């Protein structure tokens, strides 16, 4: 049976498995979608050997960057970002050729674009991992300047959570959480930013979708900020994954 799946760790709650399983059933397809909670990227090659019928994979935290050396090729967008969330299995001369893509970008752009106002010219990105890189690439495409917020800044362009001032928040009206903070089951956790300095001019976007209202978004809404979670982004990127897996190229 044609098999698709998701690699990451942990995979307590999987939108993708439910989404694709329902898609296969509704379209009468003989296919399945499995979760592969591998504890190390070193397990990747073994996974491929144990599942020779794999036709495509999604990639989530913490392997969006770590999986790249295991691929035969990555497309230009994924290369520019430095992170992969979709792997296409292409069979060439009886060999499996793995190609990496990034669909997080189109998911993020299409879901945040309707909320953007003229004042939304600068953004803070909470986190520095693979999802953060996708968001940064997307913001650049939208003409929005950005700055990374990290617990341990490694370069001058980054700022620590401790150094987020009211002056910074008065300038950066978009705040995107790309970290897993606040994700189920740790629903009482939230990024350590000075929420008291937020206003109705701010737009808070959380790539986390479970719970739908994270503490990050809840605290922003209390200050009058516009809020949005990552569920629509996830739906869009999932559909884009499906197009990639079924394309002839």
C-alpha positions as a printed NumPy array, in Angstrom:
array([[  0.   ,   0.   ,   0.   ],
       [  1.257,   3.469,  -0.887],
       [  2.46 ,   5.029,   2.351],
       [  2.96 ,   8.636,   3.386],
       [  3.995,   9.873,   6.781],
       [  5.412,  12.386,   9.213],
       [  8.792,  12.354,  10.942],
       [  9.433,  14.361,  14.09 ],
       [  9.673,  13.996,  17.842],
       [  7.518,  13.917,  19.824],
       [  4.359,  13.397,  17.796],
       [  1.711,  13.393,  20.519],
       [ -0.89 ,  15.12 ,  18.372],
       [ -0.783,  14.861,  14.586],
       [ -2.892,  17.095,  12.394],
       [ -1.282,  15.578,   9.307],
       [ -2.254,  11.986,  10.033],
       [ -5.908,  12.904,  10.563],
       [ -5.966,  15.259,   7.563],
       [ -4.488,  12.813,   5.06 ],
       [ -6.299,   9.741,   6.396],
       [ -9.611,  11.544,   5.892],
       [ -8.461,  12.728,   2.46 ],
       [ -7.603,   9.184,   1.344],
       [-10.928,   7.86 ,   2.627],
       [-13.011,  10.596,   0.99 ],
       [-11.264,  10.08 ,  -2.347],
       [-11.4  ,   6.265,  -2.131],
       [ -7.619,   5.939,  -2.281],
       [ -5.647,   2.866,  -1.277],
       [ -3.11 ,   4.753,   0.796],
       [ -2.189,   5.378,   4.406],
       [ -0.461,   8.07 ,   6.46 ],
       [  1.673,   7.048,   9.438],
       [  3.444,   8.892,  12.23 ],
       [  7.149,   8.114,  12.658],
       [  8.281,   9.577,  16.016],
       [ 11.996,   8.95 ,  15.591],
       [ 14.113,  10.007,  18.573],
       [ 17.164,  10.838,  16.434],
       [ 17.753,  11.739,  12.787],
       [ 20.227,   8.83 ,  12.786],
       [ 17.151,   6.584,  12.56 ],
       [ 16.114,   8.058,   9.215],
       [ 17.894,   5.606,   6.902],
       [ 16.616,   2.666,   8.931],
       [ 13.09 ,   4.043,   8.61 ],
       [ 13.42 ,   4.119,   4.817],
       [ 14.58 ,   0.481,   4.757],
       [ 11.719,  -0.699,   6.948],
       [  9.124,   1.129,   4.85 ],
       [ 10.018,   0.566,   1.183],
       [  6.568,   1.704,   0.054],
       [  7.029,   5.269,   1.268],
       [  5.828,   7.762,  -1.331],
       [  6.248,  11.005,   0.587],
       [  7.057,  12.447,   3.987],
       [  6.323,  15.559,   5.961],
       [  8.984,  16.782,   8.381],
       [  8.4  ,  18.603,  11.656],
       [ 10.334,  19.631,  14.782],
       [ 13.222,  18.987,  15.331],
       [ 14.297,  17.601,  11.929],
       [ 13.527,  20.326,   9.369],
       [ 17.208,  21.241,   9.184],
       [ 18.805,  17.967,  10.306],
       [ 17.194,  15.923,   7.518],
       [ 18.84 ,  17.913,   4.698],
       [ 22.128,  15.909,   4.54 ],
       [ 20.079,  12.73 ,   4.   ],
       [ 18.435,  14.079,   0.843],
       [ 19.652,  13.806,  -2.74 ],
       [ 18.364,  17.228,  -3.719],
       [ 16.489,  20.23 ,  -2.32 ],
       [ 14.576,  22.793,  -4.346],
       [ 15.567,  26.447,  -4.513],
       [ 13.102,  27.696,  -1.871],
       [ 14.12 ,  25.047,   0.685],
       [ 17.779,  25.76 ,  -0.099],
       [ 17.331,  29.487,   0.472],
       [ 15.549,  28.851,   3.763],
       [ 17.789,  26.061,   4.984],
       [ 14.85 ,  23.958,   6.155],
       [ 12.701,  21.188,   4.653],
       [  9.184,  20.121,   5.636],
       [  8.264,  17.955,   2.627],
       [ 10.158,  15.072,   1.042],
       [  9.195,  13.72 ,  -2.367],
       [ 10.223,  10.153,  -3.242],
       [ 11.12 ,   9.989,  -6.915],
       [ 12.062,   6.675,  -8.483],
       [ 14.831,   6.953, -11.082],
       [ 16.438,   3.878, -12.672],
       [ 15.236,   1.606,  -9.837],
       [ 16.686,   3.97 ,  -7.247],
       [ 14.807,   6.214,  -4.855],
       [ 15.736,   9.878,  -5.187],
       [ 14.751,  12.047,  -2.193],
       [ 13.915,  15.688,  -2.917],
       [ 13.292,  18.263,  -0.182],
       [ 10.805,  21.141,  -0.37 ],
       [  9.453,  23.795,   1.955],
       [  5.708,  24.511,   1.884],
       [  5.622,  26.335,   5.228],
       [  6.351,  29.539,   3.335],
       [  3.254,  29.517,   1.137],
       [  1.185,  28.412,   4.132],
       [  2.411,  31.287,   6.275],
       [  2.203,  33.954,   3.558],
       [ -1.324,  33.042,   2.468],
       [ -2.635,  32.86 ,   6.027],
       [ -1.119,  36.088,   7.405],
       [ -1.494,  38.297,   4.327],
       [ -5.216,  39.156,   4.85 ],
       [ -4.389,  40.484,   8.342],
       [ -1.581,  42.842,   7.348],
       [ -2.035,  46.59 ,   7.716],
       [  0.056,  49.535,   6.58 ],
       [  1.658,  49.739,  10.033],
       [  2.844,  46.128,   9.873],
       [  6.308,  46.777,   8.472],
       [  8.507,  45.113,  11.1  ],
       [  8.308,  41.743,  12.816],
       [  9.845,  39.898,  15.745],
       [ 10.352,  36.165,  15.223],
       [ 10.363,  34.186,  18.465],
       [ 12.754,  31.273,  17.939],
       [ 15.595,  30.502,  15.553],
       [ 14.866,  26.97 ,  14.307],
       [ 13.594,  25.612,  10.988],
       [ 10.126,  27.151,  11.344],
       [ 11.709,  30.516,  12.177],
       [ 13.765,  30.357,   8.991],
       [ 10.641,  29.688,   6.921],
       [  8.847,  32.624,   8.534],
       [ 11.857,  34.898,   7.962],
       [ 11.948,  33.951,   4.267],
       [  8.198,  34.6  ,   4.008],
       [  8.378,  37.991,   5.718],
       [ 11.159,  39.03 ,   3.364],
       [  8.929,  38.063,   0.423],
       [  6.207,  40.279,   1.925],
       [  8.609,  43.198,   2.248],
       [  8.577,  43.076,   6.055],
       [ 11.838,  43.486,   7.98 ],
       [ 12.374,  41.167,  10.917],
       [ 14.513,  40.412,  13.924],
       [ 14.979,  37.097,  15.725],
       [ 14.331,  36.813,  19.456],
       [ 16.365,  34.123,  21.203],
       [ 17.073,  33.007,  24.747],
       [ 20.751,  32.964,  23.809],
       [ 21.466,  35.425,  20.981],
       [ 24.444,  34.388,  18.85 ],
       [ 24.75 ,  37.483,  16.659],
       [ 24.096,  41.235,  16.898],
       [ 20.955,  41.048,  14.733],
       [ 19.253,  38.911,  17.382],
       [ 17.772,  40.174,  20.64 ],
       [ 17.195,  38.3  ,  23.892],
       [ 13.798,  38.017,  25.553],
       [ 15.233,  39.905,  28.547],
       [ 16.106,  42.872,  26.334],
       [ 12.696,  43.314,  24.718],
       [ 11.752,  46.87 ,  25.643],
       [  8.62 ,  48.942,  25.154],
       [ 10.551,  50.913,  22.508],
       [ 11.172,  47.718,  20.502],
       [  7.538,  46.651,  20.727],
       [  6.432,  50.135,  19.685],
       [  8.362,  49.603,  16.452],
       [  7.803,  45.902,  15.755],
       [  4.064,  45.412,  15.402],
       [  4.14 ,  41.781,  14.206],
       [  5.221,  39.045,  16.608],
       [  5.435,  35.465,  15.346],
       [  5.975,  32.568,  17.723],
       [  7.8  ,  29.793,  15.874],
       [  8.816,  27.921,  19.034],
       [  6.853,  24.985,  20.5  ],
       [  6.242,  26.928,  23.736],
       [  2.587,  26.603,  24.693],
       [  1.964,  23.547,  22.527],
       [ -0.174,  20.753,  23.987],
       [  0.274,  19.358,  26.62 ],
       [  2.222,  22.377,  27.977],
       [ -0.701,  24.72 ,  27.444],
       [  0.064,  27.005,  30.401],
       [  3.468,  27.991,  29.022],
       [  4.062,  31.069,  26.867],
       [  6.958,  33.074,  25.421],
       [  8.462,  35.487,  27.936],
       [  7.739,  38.834,  26.288],
       [  6.41 ,  42.051,  27.93 ],
       [  2.743,  41.634,  26.98 ],
       [  1.83 ,  44.839,  28.846],
       [  3.428,  46.82 ,  26.01 ],
       [  1.218,  45.276,  23.313],
       [ -1.609,  47.278,  21.741],
       [ -4.38 ,  47.03 ,  19.128],
       [ -1.7  ,  47.907,  16.561],
       [ -0.01 ,  44.545,  17.125],
       [ -0.545,  41.291,  15.237],
       [  0.386,  38.089,  17.063],
       [  0.769,  34.915,  15.011],
       [  1.458,  31.52 ,  16.593],
       [  2.533,  28.62 ,  14.372],
       [  1.238,  26.368,  17.169],
       [ -2.321,  25.192,  16.478],
       [ -2.977,  22.866,  19.422],
       [ -4.481,  24.376,  21.504],
       [ -6.185,  26.725,  19.077],
       [ -5.9  ,  29.559,  21.611],
       [ -2.427,  29.416,  23.107],
       [ -1.533,  31.448,  26.172],
       [  0.627,  33.618,  23.883],
       [ -2.402,  34.513,  21.77 ],
       [ -4.7  ,  34.856,  24.775],
       [ -2.385,  37.36 ,  26.469],
       [ -2.051,  39.314,  23.228],
       [ -5.825,  39.446,  22.731],
       [ -6.245,  40.886,  26.238],
       [ -4.143,  43.856,  25.073],
       [ -6.34 ,  44.295,  21.988],
       [ -3.91 ,  42.731,  19.523],
       [ -5.073,  40.853,  16.425],
       [ -4.303,  37.141,  16.828],
       [ -4.041,  34.079,  14.6  ],
       [ -2.901,  30.491,  15.12 ],
       [ -1.147,  28.162,  12.666],
       [ -4.092,  25.954,  11.707],
       [ -4.832,  27.577,   8.346],
       [ -1.107,  27.585,   7.594],
       [ -1.085,  23.858,   8.276],
       [ -4.013,  23.174,   5.947],
       [ -2.408,  25.18 ,   3.137],
       [  1.012,  23.526,   3.499],
       [ -0.625,  20.079,   3.642],
       [ -2.418,  20.682,   0.342],
       [  0.84 ,  21.948,  -1.162],
       [  2.583,  18.777,   0.079],
       [ -0.017,  16.69 ,  -1.722],
       [  0.548,  18.614,  -4.96 ],
       [  4.308,  18.029,  -4.718],
       [  3.937,  14.3  ,  -4.049],
       [  1.643,  13.917,  -7.063],
       [  3.453,  16.175,  -9.511],
       [  5.297,  14.676, -12.47 ],
       [  8.433,  16.76 , -11.875]])
